């Protein structure tokens, strides 16, 4: 993908997802959320397009978090569905995954679409748990402990903060590294990253997009990724991190908080529901190595919906 492809890729993405959801105006899908622009500018070498007669008809993105990668979104213009374009778009994305020597890769797709399940299964991805995207209205929340906020004002301290975040996520999943995601949110001014400090480093991390022009959309704080240090006390740390997310959203003047979680992380899922989160969308996670560590086990306190 090139910078000049952004507008066309954005149109195709909205039209494709709106059509499959049978929305009355597919082109209005996602509203003021930005999926193409944010992901391309964060990692232009991890985005590919399909063209027919020099006209862009599809795109696919890959996000790399160290030893873990997220495939998608993948979209194809409805006028050329069922012509094998989705499968061809996957070729460079899968080649990138192979070249990185990852421990795991995953994606989010429609749980009730045999076409989507078949496409990804033919490329080696297999279904795991259901993934829910849940929302709640924010209100005044007093966090149990103060948090550090990584934002565009943190450039001088960014390297040290990224090192601390990396040590935390490596405990959650070997080699997991959100450094690029945190840096993109900071440099592109998409929101902020919450870090909970503990006695021996960071206890929690939450990468959040905020408002129009980000992946959240207007009046929304979207928790793109969050995790806490595993082991004894993880449930309590998770609650503290969620408190911080709600507080950050309210302090940012945003009335809606969005978080996605695999239902395989049963206690994390239950705790979101107990806090008043309501399920807005249900999909299914798919994994490139389904028999290996998938980040969706019951002892994991991780938020990521991989849309």
KOLBAPA-732460 format. One record per residue (C-alpha): residue number from 1; residue in three letters; x, z, y. Coordinates in steps of 0.1 Angstrom, whole numbers, plus 5000, padded with zeros to 4 digits. Layout:
<nodes>
NODE,NUM,ALA,X,Z,Y
...
</nodes>
This chain:
<nodes>
NODE,1,UNK,5000,5000,5000
NODE,2,UNK,5011,4993,5036
NODE,3,UNK,5000,5009,5068
NODE,4,UNK,4979,4978,5076
NODE,5,UNK,4959,4984,5043
NODE,6,UNK,4945,5018,5053
NODE,7,UNK,4913,5006,5070
NODE,8,UNK,4904,4982,5042
NODE,9,UNK,4912,5007,5015
NODE,10,UNK,4892,5033,5032
NODE,11,UNK,4861,5010,5033
NODE,12,UNK,4864,5001,4996
NODE,13,UNK,4868,5038,4986
NODE,14,UNK,4837,5048,5005
NODE,15,UNK,4817,5018,4992
NODE,16,UNK,4827,5023,4956
NODE,17,UNK,4820,5060,4955
NODE,18,UNK,4788,5057,4974
NODE,19,UNK,4775,5029,4952
NODE,20,UNK,4782,5048,4919
NODE,21,UNK,4764,5078,4934
NODE,22,UNK,4735,5056,4944
NODE,23,UNK,4736,5067,4980
NODE,24,UNK,4712,5049,5004
NODE,25,UNK,4742,5040,5027
NODE,26,UNK,4773,5038,5004
NODE,27,UNK,4796,5030,5033
NODE,28,UNK,4788,5064,5049
NODE,29,UNK,4802,5082,5019
NODE,30,UNK,4825,5111,5027
NODE,31,UNK,4814,5112,5064
NODE,32,UNK,4843,5121,5086
NODE,33,UNK,4865,5131,5057
NODE,34,UNK,4897,5111,5054
NODE,35,UNK,4911,5105,5019
NODE,36,UNK,4930,5073,5022
NODE,37,UNK,4947,5079,5056
NODE,38,UNK,4959,5115,5047
NODE,39,UNK,4973,5106,5013
NODE,40,UNK,4990,5074,5023
NODE,41,UNK,5007,5091,5053
NODE,42,UNK,5018,5121,5031
NODE,43,UNK,5034,5098,5004
NODE,44,UNK,5032,5061,5012
NODE,45,UNK,5053,5053,4981
NODE,46,UNK,5026,5068,4958
NODE,47,UNK,4998,5044,4967
NODE,48,UNK,4990,5010,4954
NODE,49,UNK,4964,4983,4961
NODE,50,UNK,4948,4954,4943
NODE,51,UNK,4941,4921,4961
NODE,52,UNK,4922,4889,4953
NODE,53,UNK,4931,4859,4975
NODE,54,UNK,4948,4883,4999
NODE,55,UNK,4917,4905,5002
NODE,56,UNK,4921,4942,4993
NODE,57,UNK,4896,4951,4965
NODE,58,UNK,4909,4984,4953
NODE,59,UNK,4935,5012,4955
NODE,60,UNK,4949,5041,4936
NODE,61,UNK,4969,5072,4946
NODE,62,UNK,4991,5096,4928
NODE,63,UNK,5000,5131,4942
NODE,64,UNK,5031,5148,4928
NODE,65,UNK,5034,5186,4928
NODE,66,UNK,5069,5189,4912
NODE,67,UNK,5064,5189,4874
NODE,68,UNK,5027,5182,4878
NODE,69,UNK,5009,5152,4891
NODE,70,UNK,4973,5143,4901
NODE,71,UNK,4960,5107,4895
NODE,72,UNK,4934,5095,4920
NODE,73,UNK,4913,5086,4937
NODE,74,UNK,4910,5052,4922
NODE,75,UNK,4885,5028,4936
NODE,76,UNK,4874,4992,4932
NODE,77,UNK,4850,4972,4953
NODE,78,UNK,4816,4970,4936
NODE,79,UNK,4815,4932,4939
NODE,80,UNK,4844,4930,4914
NODE,81,UNK,4835,4958,4890
NODE,82,UNK,4840,4951,4853
NODE,83,UNK,4868,4926,4858
NODE,84,UNK,4896,4949,4846
NODE,85,UNK,4909,4956,4881
NODE,86,UNK,4908,4994,4876
NODE,87,UNK,4929,4991,4845
NODE,88,UNK,4955,4969,4863
NODE,89,UNK,4956,4994,4892
NODE,90,UNK,4966,5021,4867
NODE,91,UNK,4997,5002,4856
NODE,92,UNK,5020,5011,4885
NODE,93,UNK,5005,5046,4888
NODE,94,UNK,5012,5053,4851
NODE,95,UNK,5047,5038,4854
NODE,96,UNK,5054,5063,4882
NODE,97,UNK,5041,5092,4861
NODE,98,UNK,5064,5081,4833
NODE,99,UNK,5095,5078,4855
NODE,100,UNK,5091,5113,4869
NODE,101,UNK,5094,5130,4836
NODE,102,UNK,5065,5153,4843
NODE,103,UNK,5053,5182,4822
NODE,104,UNK,5016,5174,4829
NODE,105,UNK,4993,5151,4849
NODE,106,UNK,4955,5155,4854
NODE,107,UNK,4926,5139,4872
NODE,108,UNK,4890,5145,4882
NODE,109,UNK,4862,5121,4873
NODE,110,UNK,4825,5117,4867
NODE,111,UNK,4815,5138,4836
NODE,112,UNK,4785,5115,4829
NODE,113,UNK,4801,5081,4832
NODE,114,UNK,4812,5065,4798
NODE,115,UNK,4829,5038,4819
NODE,116,UNK,4852,5062,4837
NODE,117,UNK,4859,5083,4806
NODE,118,UNK,4867,5051,4786
NODE,119,UNK,4891,5038,4814
NODE,120,UNK,4911,5069,4815
NODE,121,UNK,4911,5076,4778
NODE,122,UNK,4925,5041,4772
NODE,123,UNK,4954,5051,4795
NODE,124,UNK,4961,5084,4775
NODE,125,UNK,4940,5109,4795
NODE,126,UNK,4916,5131,4775
NODE,127,UNK,4888,5154,4787
NODE,128,UNK,4893,5191,4792
NODE,129,UNK,4870,5215,4810
NODE,130,UNK,4842,5208,4834
NODE,131,UNK,4854,5211,4870
NODE,132,UNK,4830,5224,4897
NODE,133,UNK,4833,5220,4934
NODE,134,UNK,4816,5250,4951
NODE,135,UNK,4808,5259,4987
NODE,136,UNK,4798,5289,5007
NODE,137,UNK,4790,5297,5043
NODE,138,UNK,4818,5317,5060
NODE,139,UNK,4813,5348,5079
NODE,140,UNK,4834,5376,5094
NODE,141,UNK,4859,5388,5067
NODE,142,UNK,4886,5414,5071
NODE,143,UNK,4914,5406,5047
NODE,144,UNK,4928,5434,5026
NODE,145,UNK,4963,5425,5037
NODE,146,UNK,4977,5402,5064
NODE,147,UNK,4988,5367,5055
NODE,148,UNK,5014,5343,5067
NODE,149,UNK,5001,5310,5080
NODE,150,UNK,5022,5278,5076
NODE,151,UNK,5010,5254,5103
NODE,152,UNK,5025,5228,5126
NODE,153,UNK,5040,5256,5146
NODE,154,UNK,5061,5268,5116
NODE,155,UNK,5087,5240,5116
NODE,156,UNK,5117,5263,5121
NODE,157,UNK,5107,5285,5092
NODE,158,UNK,5094,5258,5069
NODE,159,UNK,5123,5256,5045
NODE,160,UNK,5123,5294,5038
NODE,161,UNK,5085,5294,5034
NODE,162,UNK,5086,5265,5010
NODE,163,UNK,5113,5282,4989
NODE,164,UNK,5091,5313,4986
NODE,165,UNK,5061,5292,4977
NODE,166,UNK,5081,5273,4951
NODE,167,UNK,5092,5306,4934
NODE,168,UNK,5055,5316,4932
NODE,169,UNK,5041,5283,4918
NODE,170,UNK,5070,5281,4893
NODE,171,UNK,5056,5313,4877
NODE,172,UNK,5021,5297,4875
NODE,173,UNK,5034,5265,4858
NODE,174,UNK,5071,5257,4852
NODE,175,UNK,5083,5233,4879
NODE,176,UNK,5050,5233,4899
NODE,177,UNK,5060,5227,4935
NODE,178,UNK,5035,5223,4964
NODE,179,UNK,5063,5217,4989
NODE,180,UNK,5052,5181,4998
NODE,181,UNK,5016,5191,5001
NODE,182,UNK,5024,5220,5024
NODE,183,UNK,5047,5199,5045
NODE,184,UNK,5021,5172,5049
NODE,185,UNK,4994,5196,5060
NODE,186,UNK,5018,5210,5085
NODE,187,UNK,5033,5177,5099
NODE,188,UNK,5000,5158,5099
NODE,189,UNK,4981,5188,5114
NODE,190,UNK,4955,5187,5086
NODE,191,UNK,4950,5225,5084
NODE,192,UNK,4972,5253,5073
NODE,193,UNK,4987,5270,5043
NODE,194,UNK,4981,5307,5036
NODE,195,UNK,5008,5328,5020
NODE,196,UNK,5003,5364,5008
NODE,197,UNK,5035,5384,5009
NODE,198,UNK,5043,5409,4981
NODE,199,UNK,5070,5433,4973
NODE,200,UNK,5092,5407,4956
NODE,201,UNK,5081,5374,4973
NODE,202,UNK,5048,5357,4978
NODE,203,UNK,5018,5369,4957
NODE,204,UNK,4995,5340,4967
NODE,205,UNK,4993,5306,4982
NODE,206,UNK,4964,5285,4995
NODE,207,UNK,4968,5250,5009
NODE,208,UNK,4938,5243,5032
NODE,209,UNK,4925,5212,5050
NODE,210,UNK,4904,5219,5080
NODE,211,UNK,4878,5199,5099
NODE,212,UNK,4873,5162,5107
NODE,213,UNK,4901,5138,5100
NODE,214,UNK,4913,5159,5071
NODE,215,UNK,4901,5159,5034
NODE,216,UNK,4877,5187,5044
NODE,217,UNK,4855,5170,5070
NODE,218,UNK,4838,5185,5100
NODE,219,UNK,4831,5222,5101
NODE,220,UNK,4846,5227,5067
NODE,221,UNK,4877,5244,5053
NODE,222,UNK,4887,5228,5020
NODE,223,UNK,4910,5248,4997
NODE,224,UNK,4929,5219,4981
NODE,225,UNK,4951,5242,4961
NODE,226,UNK,4954,5279,4956
NODE,227,UNK,4971,5302,4931
NODE,228,UNK,4983,5338,4927
NODE,229,UNK,5012,5353,4909
NODE,230,UNK,5002,5357,4872
NODE,231,UNK,5003,5389,4852
NODE,232,UNK,4990,5424,4859
NODE,233,UNK,4970,5425,4890
NODE,234,UNK,4963,5388,4892
NODE,235,UNK,4925,5392,4895
NODE,236,UNK,4929,5416,4925
NODE,237,UNK,4954,5392,4941
NODE,238,UNK,4930,5363,4936
NODE,239,UNK,4902,5383,4954
NODE,240,UNK,4927,5390,4983
NODE,241,UNK,4936,5354,4985
NODE,242,UNK,4899,5344,4987
NODE,243,UNK,4894,5369,5014
NODE,244,UNK,4922,5353,5033
NODE,245,UNK,4907,5318,5029
NODE,246,UNK,4874,5330,5042
NODE,247,UNK,4890,5348,5071
NODE,248,UNK,4911,5317,5079
NODE,249,UNK,4881,5295,5079
NODE,250,UNK,4861,5317,5101
NODE,251,UNK,4890,5322,5126
NODE,252,UNK,4894,5284,5127
NODE,253,UNK,4857,5281,5138
NODE,254,UNK,4846,5265,5105
NODE,255,UNK,4814,5276,5089
NODE,256,UNK,4818,5262,5054
NODE,257,UNK,4844,5269,5027
NODE,258,UNK,4849,5245,4998
NODE,259,UNK,4869,5253,4966
NODE,260,UNK,4870,5236,4932
NODE,261,UNK,4879,5252,4900
NODE,262,UNK,4881,5243,4863
NODE,263,UNK,4855,5263,4843
NODE,264,UNK,4882,5268,4817
NODE,265,UNK,4896,5294,4842
NODE,266,UNK,4867,5315,4834
NODE,267,UNK,4874,5346,4854
NODE,268,UNK,4884,5326,4885
NODE,269,UNK,4852,5306,4881
NODE,270,UNK,4831,5338,4877
NODE,271,UNK,4847,5354,4907
NODE,272,UNK,4838,5324,4929
NODE,273,UNK,4802,5326,4918
NODE,274,UNK,4801,5364,4924
NODE,275,UNK,4813,5358,4960
NODE,276,UNK,4783,5336,4967
NODE,277,UNK,4799,5302,4961
NODE,278,UNK,4772,5276,4950
NODE,279,UNK,4781,5247,4928
NODE,280,UNK,4778,5214,4948
NODE,281,UNK,4794,5189,4924
NODE,282,UNK,4804,5189,4887
NODE,283,UNK,4830,5166,4872
NODE,284,UNK,4854,5167,4843
NODE,285,UNK,4891,5173,4842
NODE,286,UNK,4912,5148,4822
NODE,287,UNK,4948,5155,4810
NODE,288,UNK,4976,5132,4801
NODE,289,UNK,4990,5156,4776
NODE,290,UNK,4958,5174,4764
NODE,291,UNK,4976,5196,4738
NODE,292,UNK,5002,5210,4763
NODE,293,UNK,4999,5234,4792
NODE,294,UNK,4969,5222,4813
NODE,295,UNK,4966,5247,4840
NODE,296,UNK,4930,5254,4830
NODE,297,UNK,4933,5284,4807
NODE,298,UNK,4913,5316,4811
NODE,299,UNK,4943,5336,4824
NODE,300,UNK,4950,5312,4853
NODE,301,UNK,4938,5320,4888
NODE,302,UNK,4942,5286,4903
NODE,303,UNK,4920,5265,4926
NODE,304,UNK,4924,5227,4925
NODE,305,UNK,4897,5201,4917
NODE,306,UNK,4921,5171,4917
NODE,307,UNK,4896,5148,4935
</nodes>
